[in-house]
Amino acid sequence: MAQSPNSPKLSLSSSFTSKPFLHFHSNSSLPAKFKRPPSFKILFSASQPPPPSSKPTTAPKTFNLITLLRAIPDWADRIQERGMQQNRALYNHEKWVHHRSSLRHLRHLLSSLQSRVILSLVPPVLAFTSVAIVIALYNTAVDLHWFPGFFPVLRASSLPYQLTAPALALLLVFRTEASYSRYEEGRKAWTKVIAGTNDFARQVIAGVDNSADDQSIKAALLQYIMAFPVALKCHVMYGSDIGRDLQNLLEVDDLALILNSKHRPRCIIEFISQSLQLLNLEESKRTMLESKISCFHEGIGVCEQLMGIPIPLSYTRLTSRFLVLWHLTLPIILWDDCHWIVVPATFISAASLFCIEEVGVLIEEPFPMLALDELCIVTQNNIKEAIATEKDIQAMLKGKRKRHSYKHSPNGCPNT
């Protein structure tokens, strides 16, 4: 189709300027809310993916690096916590013979890779040994003139280490001694709790009559007494299942109330107190039995104090920082005398000193180190045995008294 000579020609030059389709004058009579410039939103459909971000994402690499660096410490922590939750065993004669055997040193050496104390030291010992290798490589490269001449050899005098070694030794000794004193305090507290439980149960068995009115309350009271050490053990040990441990000792309703309470050992003490009030006892005997509850309160106080108040954190941090700085600079101090022997020397030093510090940290929380599960089981068995033999012992003693009353005198006349 031919164009007319007067028709406008389409220009493709760069001087083309587009004109807006809409133009709002400032003096327009539109309302104020329509005077704002138009805004447009771009909506993406499900078939159209959003435009890719211009910023590179480095999160997966960072995450993988952090995961790799945390893998060994997390593995060591899992082994340590698994060991903390293992049940300890009470020693008998056979175990003591095995404990003091002359082959114990060889046995302990062969079982080193099974020790949770040693396995938990893998992260720090591996880290400091790696630092020693890096320092040895650097110093070797400088000695071989692989680096420019202004790179120095990392070496220092051993005099500062000779002066500070006694301070580090005292720190480790005092740290371990303070932890052992807490372990000893926890052991004594549980000794009083177990002894008080046995004594309390003995007095209830001997002092409360087996009448029809008191028999059921007496049986329930003995169950509460046996349940208290178990509840206290679950209260101070992480990962304990109090419902599983008490399901064979208490009735379902009592166990449900105890599980819903905020402080389960004190809830059991309340059960004991209410049971004593329901028994038909003389007031003096009731007061004497109630006084036995004081050892339970004392045990709760000591255990909660040991759980809630650790060794002063400043002391623990000081010991840890001292050990870290000591082993970070140890290859530099030993380089002139040992050269590449700094690597095994650092390994042995870190494994030895950190092992002492690790033992102090482990026994600082005393209750996982004690055989509390077996102590509770032994206490329950002792009380159950006393309940089972109560009637037999009473019958035997009554029989002896009856035989003694019919015993004749030397002249042939019966005793009155």
Legacy VTK file of the C-alpha trace (Angstrom):
# vtk DataFile Version 3.0
C-alpha trace
ASCII
DATASET POLYDATA
POINTS 416 float
0.000 0.000 0.000
1.489 3.352 -1.020
1.993 5.999 1.559
0.709 9.487 0.943
3.363 12.158 0.751
1.826 14.021 3.673
1.845 11.046 6.047
4.369 11.217 8.919
7.458 9.057 8.620
8.557 6.719 11.443
11.860 7.834 12.878
14.290 5.291 14.403
16.875 7.810 15.534
18.102 7.989 19.142
16.520 11.401 19.589
13.144 9.816 20.005
11.535 10.724 23.341
8.503 8.955 24.620
5.561 10.945 25.861
3.525 9.806 28.785
0.051 8.622 28.136
-1.300 10.305 31.249
-0.365 13.756 32.439
-1.720 15.238 35.645
-1.674 19.000 36.008
-0.965 20.512 39.375
-4.105 22.588 39.180
-6.326 19.594 38.432
-9.690 19.495 40.085
-9.319 15.888 41.201
-9.534 15.126 44.914
-6.357 15.130 46.990
-6.177 11.371 47.286
-5.949 11.107 43.484
-3.152 13.628 43.161
-0.458 11.097 44.145
1.582 9.758 41.227
0.439 6.339 40.109
2.279 3.302 41.424
2.495 -0.069 39.769
3.040 -3.500 41.323
4.448 -6.406 39.405
2.786 -9.687 40.291
4.470 -12.951 39.454
2.374 -15.910 38.573
3.140 -19.417 39.694
4.639 -20.203 36.317
7.041 -17.267 36.424
9.843 -17.595 38.980
11.051 -14.418 40.730
14.188 -12.815 39.351
17.428 -14.209 40.807
19.094 -12.188 43.513
22.183 -10.310 42.498
23.957 -11.013 45.829
25.889 -14.270 45.998
24.805 -16.623 48.779
27.649 -17.923 50.931
25.499 -19.284 53.758
25.830 -22.979 52.780
29.636 -22.751 52.720
29.715 -21.021 56.097
27.284 -23.542 57.508
29.364 -26.451 56.246
32.548 -24.958 57.677
30.965 -24.391 61.073
29.509 -27.899 61.026
32.908 -29.341 60.191
34.624 -27.407 62.972
31.942 -28.419 65.466
31.824 -32.101 64.508
34.645 -33.327 66.757
33.661 -31.261 69.867
30.027 -32.350 69.513
31.112 -35.984 69.214
33.272 -35.675 72.337
30.450 -33.979 74.262
28.021 -36.741 73.337
30.429 -39.369 74.622
30.949 -37.424 77.837
27.224 -36.911 78.507
26.511 -40.546 77.703
29.094 -41.529 80.278
27.597 -39.159 82.838
24.236 -40.934 82.546
25.627 -44.431 83.027
24.625 -46.197 86.227
27.409 -46.614 88.763
27.807 -49.876 90.663
28.390 -50.441 94.348
31.586 -52.320 95.088
31.629 -55.738 96.708
34.548 -57.957 97.708
35.124 -59.304 94.195
35.191 -55.816 92.684
37.663 -54.602 95.295
39.973 -57.505 94.488
39.732 -56.621 90.811
40.254 -52.935 91.619
43.565 -53.432 93.431
44.882 -56.146 91.126
48.534 -55.859 90.089
47.386 -55.959 86.458
45.332 -52.800 86.872
47.927 -50.594 85.135
47.958 -52.736 82.004
44.164 -52.988 82.078
43.796 -49.221 82.380
46.274 -48.621 79.567
44.507 -51.000 77.181
41.126 -49.419 77.946
42.325 -45.848 77.314
40.356 -45.507 74.092
37.194 -46.452 75.983
37.677 -43.784 78.646
35.227 -40.910 78.319
37.717 -38.626 80.077
40.341 -39.288 77.421
37.879 -39.154 74.522
36.506 -35.836 75.739
40.045 -34.412 75.494
40.340 -35.117 71.769
39.252 -31.588 70.657
41.692 -29.526 72.792
44.618 -31.931 72.433
44.107 -32.150 68.664
43.890 -28.353 68.408
47.096 -27.668 70.351
48.982 -30.419 68.542
47.915 -28.869 65.236
49.199 -25.474 66.399
52.537 -27.095 67.275
52.729 -28.636 63.787
52.016 -25.284 62.143
54.693 -23.537 64.212
57.216 -26.291 63.454
56.473 -26.067 59.728
56.858 -22.300 59.775
60.159 -22.360 61.660
61.501 -25.084 59.375
60.544 -23.044 56.313
62.303 -19.969 57.738
65.442 -21.994 58.534
65.483 -23.335 54.961
65.134 -19.783 53.610
61.865 -20.524 51.869
60.548 -17.188 53.133
62.129 -13.744 52.750
64.767 -12.796 55.263
62.552 -10.513 57.357
60.427 -13.484 58.543
61.639 -14.342 62.084
61.967 -17.738 63.672
59.397 -18.168 66.444
61.511 -18.832 69.506
61.619 -17.512 73.085
63.355 -18.072 76.390
62.090 -20.813 78.673
62.602 -18.707 81.805
58.972 -17.428 81.930
57.730 -21.000 81.823
60.035 -22.023 84.636
58.646 -19.197 86.744
54.960 -19.839 85.991
54.987 -23.652 86.094
54.457 -23.781 89.905
51.482 -21.417 89.569
49.862 -23.697 86.980
50.487 -26.738 89.167
48.866 -25.040 92.170
45.877 -23.999 90.087
45.282 -27.566 88.931
45.780 -29.028 92.413
43.431 -26.548 94.102
40.852 -26.978 91.335
40.829 -30.753 91.691
40.816 -30.562 95.492
37.837 -28.187 95.494
35.936 -30.534 93.170
36.727 -33.555 95.333
35.469 -31.739 98.435
32.140 -31.234 96.659
32.089 -34.929 95.743
32.734 -35.839 99.367
30.003 -33.495 100.560
27.512 -35.062 98.164
28.488 -38.564 99.270
28.002 -37.667 102.941
24.634 -36.064 102.223
23.381 -39.198 100.508
24.754 -41.375 103.300
22.570 -39.423 105.739
19.554 -39.682 103.442
19.876 -43.461 103.065
20.529 -43.984 106.778
17.601 -41.729 107.663
15.326 -43.619 105.286
16.218 -46.988 106.810
15.837 -45.670 110.357
12.508 -44.002 109.581
11.123 -47.170 108.011
12.350 -49.294 110.930
10.586 -47.106 113.465
7.351 -47.117 111.461
7.456 -50.912 111.179
8.113 -51.372 114.884
6.076 -48.481 116.296
2.840 -48.583 114.320
0.376 -51.358 115.104
-1.028 -53.568 112.370
-4.610 -52.785 113.328
-7.384 -52.717 110.774
-7.558 -48.923 110.840
-3.831 -48.245 110.499
-2.692 -51.140 108.314
-3.438 -49.475 104.969
-1.984 -46.098 106.062
1.105 -47.848 107.428
1.681 -49.657 104.125
1.254 -46.414 102.171
3.598 -44.578 104.557
6.321 -47.158 104.010
5.876 -46.790 100.257
6.321 -43.018 100.539
9.450 -43.482 102.636
10.945 -45.834 100.047
9.990 -43.418 97.255
11.731 -40.380 98.736
15.362 -41.363 97.846
14.229 -42.200 94.320
12.529 -38.813 93.926
15.578 -37.012 95.287
17.838 -38.943 92.919
15.709 -37.966 89.929
15.634 -34.383 91.222
19.420 -33.983 91.124
20.331 -36.156 88.124
19.683 -35.039 84.561
17.864 -37.499 82.310
16.211 -39.524 85.098
12.708 -40.896 84.516
10.891 -40.537 87.814
7.679 -42.028 86.438
9.438 -45.240 85.455
11.370 -45.430 88.735
8.311 -44.919 90.957
5.667 -46.860 89.042
6.341 -50.024 91.077
6.388 -48.187 94.423
3.376 -45.876 94.400
-0.234 -46.114 93.357
-1.345 -44.493 90.124
-3.187 -41.579 91.783
-0.295 -40.791 94.101
2.213 -40.971 91.257
0.111 -38.661 89.076
-0.047 -36.043 91.832
3.701 -36.267 92.423
4.488 -35.957 88.713
2.346 -32.810 88.467
4.060 -31.128 91.410
6.866 -28.630 90.885
9.079 -30.080 93.642
8.588 -33.828 93.769
10.720 -34.704 96.828
8.863 -32.130 98.943
5.557 -33.480 97.633
6.483 -36.930 98.928
7.428 -35.382 102.288
3.936 -33.882 102.397
2.472 -37.352 101.777
4.561 -38.668 104.696
3.459 -35.858 107.025
-0.229 -36.328 106.210
0.054 -40.090 106.685
1.554 -39.594 110.144
-1.379 -37.373 111.080
-3.887 -40.080 110.089
-2.265 -42.823 112.180
-3.641 -43.615 115.644
-0.487 -42.845 117.597
0.425 -41.312 120.881
1.479 -37.706 120.544
5.018 -38.405 121.749
5.471 -41.199 119.239
4.025 -39.048 116.459
6.430 -36.221 117.327
9.349 -38.626 117.358
8.443 -39.955 113.891
7.960 -36.458 112.501
11.419 -35.499 113.696
12.850 -38.086 111.292
11.647 -35.984 108.360
14.299 -33.384 109.169
17.020 -35.551 107.608
15.041 -35.507 104.348
14.875 -31.711 104.360
18.572 -31.527 105.138
19.376 -33.859 102.244
17.319 -31.749 99.836
19.083 -28.581 100.985
22.593 -29.980 100.571
21.865 -31.539 97.175
20.248 -28.402 95.787
23.126 -26.295 97.057
25.667 -28.540 95.326
23.613 -28.481 92.120
22.967 -24.751 92.062
26.296 -23.328 93.267
29.407 -24.492 91.371
33.007 -23.692 92.173
33.520 -19.931 91.594
33.483 -19.464 87.845
36.391 -17.030 87.942
38.615 -19.818 89.290
37.478 -22.264 86.605
37.975 -19.692 83.832
41.394 -18.712 85.129
42.560 -22.320 85.099
41.217 -22.872 81.585
42.779 -19.695 80.180
46.101 -20.445 81.840
46.175 -23.913 80.260
45.238 -22.612 76.819
47.860 -19.847 76.760
50.469 -22.228 78.156
50.021 -24.744 75.366
49.639 -22.165 72.601
53.100 -20.810 73.374
54.743 -24.082 74.400
56.066 -24.920 70.863
57.720 -21.499 70.663
59.429 -21.997 74.011
60.689 -25.499 73.195
61.777 -24.900 69.595
65.451 -24.169 70.274
65.884 -27.288 72.396
63.512 -29.718 70.721
62.787 -28.593 67.165
60.286 -31.086 65.715
60.007 -32.851 69.066
57.775 -29.931 70.101
54.897 -31.778 68.406
54.911 -34.912 70.641
55.933 -32.772 73.628
52.893 -30.534 73.160
50.670 -33.567 72.697
51.874 -35.216 75.915
51.685 -31.998 77.925
48.170 -31.137 76.710
46.889 -34.673 77.258
48.292 -34.796 80.799
47.360 -31.361 82.121
43.965 -31.138 80.452
43.172 -34.621 81.761
43.723 -33.420 85.340
41.534 -30.392 84.700
38.851 -32.567 83.076
38.660 -34.869 86.101
38.131 -31.834 88.321
35.297 -30.631 86.103
33.614 -34.054 86.083
33.597 -34.628 89.836
32.480 -31.037 90.463
28.959 -32.349 89.892
29.071 -35.249 92.367
25.773 -37.033 91.864
26.458 -38.702 88.476
29.631 -40.105 90.067
27.687 -41.829 92.884
25.873 -45.161 92.615
22.517 -43.590 93.505
20.400 -46.071 91.542
21.867 -49.046 93.365
21.658 -47.240 96.711
17.940 -46.689 96.188
17.404 -50.303 95.129
19.323 -51.630 98.131
17.290 -49.397 100.459
14.010 -50.629 98.980
15.074 -54.247 99.315
16.099 -53.733 102.927
12.775 -52.146 103.846
10.762 -54.784 101.977
12.714 -57.505 103.741
12.028 -55.867 107.109
8.310 -55.713 106.300
8.259 -59.374 105.216
10.120 -60.644 108.290
8.265 -58.472 110.817
5.607 -61.053 111.672
8.073 -63.948 111.724
10.405 -62.135 114.107
7.502 -61.183 116.369
6.268 -64.793 116.440
9.746 -66.112 117.273
10.217 -63.613 120.101
6.788 -64.362 121.532
7.603 -68.057 121.414
10.842 -67.461 123.315
9.023 -65.492 125.978
6.425 -68.195 126.305
9.097 -70.904 126.633
10.943 -68.831 129.210
7.786 -68.452 131.305
7.410 -72.268 131.529
11.078 -72.900 132.272
11.596 -74.803 135.546
13.959 -73.843 138.298
16.837 -76.160 139.466
14.782 -77.489 142.420
12.036 -78.781 140.134
9.452 -76.069 140.831
8.166 -74.092 137.837
8.983 -70.402 137.641
6.085 -67.984 138.088
LINES 1 417
416 0 1 2 3 4 5 6 7 8 9 10 11 12 13 14 15 16 17 18 19 20 21 22 23 24 25 26 27 28 29 30 31 32 33 34 35 36 37 38 39 40 41 42 43 44 45 46 47 48 49 50 51 52 53 54 55 56 57 58 59 60 61 62 63 64 65 66 67 68 69 70 71 72 73 74 75 76 77 78 79 80 81 82 83 84 85 86 87 88 89 90 91 92 93 94 95 96 97 98 99 100 101 102 103 104 105 106 107 108 109 110 111 112 113 114 115 116 117 118 119 120 121 122 123 124 125 126 127 128 129 130 131 132 133 134 135 136 137 138 139 140 141 142 143 144 145 146 147 148 149 150 151 152 153 154 155 156 157 158 159 160 161 162 163 164 165 166 167 168 169 170 171 172 173 174 175 176 177 178 179 180 181 182 183 184 185 186 187 188 189 190 191 192 193 194 195 196 197 198 199 200 201 202 203 204 205 206 207 208 209 210 211 212 213 214 215 216 217 218 219 220 221 222 223 224 225 226 227 228 229 230 231 232 233 234 235 236 237 238 239 240 241 242 243 244 245 246 247 248 249 250 251 252 253 254 255 256 257 258 259 260 261 262 263 264 265 266 267 268 269 270 271 272 273 274 275 276 277 278 279 280 281 282 283 284 285 286 287 288 289 290 291 292 293 294 295 296 297 298 299 300 301 302 303 304 305 306 307 308 309 310 311 312 313 314 315 316 317 318 319 320 321 322 323 324 325 326 327 328 329 330 331 332 333 334 335 336 337 338 339 340 341 342 343 344 345 346 347 348 349 350 351 352 353 354 355 356 357 358 359 360 361 362 363 364 365 366 367 368 369 370 371 372 373 374 375 376 377 378 379 380 381 382 383 384 385 386 387 388 389 390 391 392 393 394 395 396 397 398 399 400 401 402 403 404 405 406 407 408 409 410 411 412 413 414 415
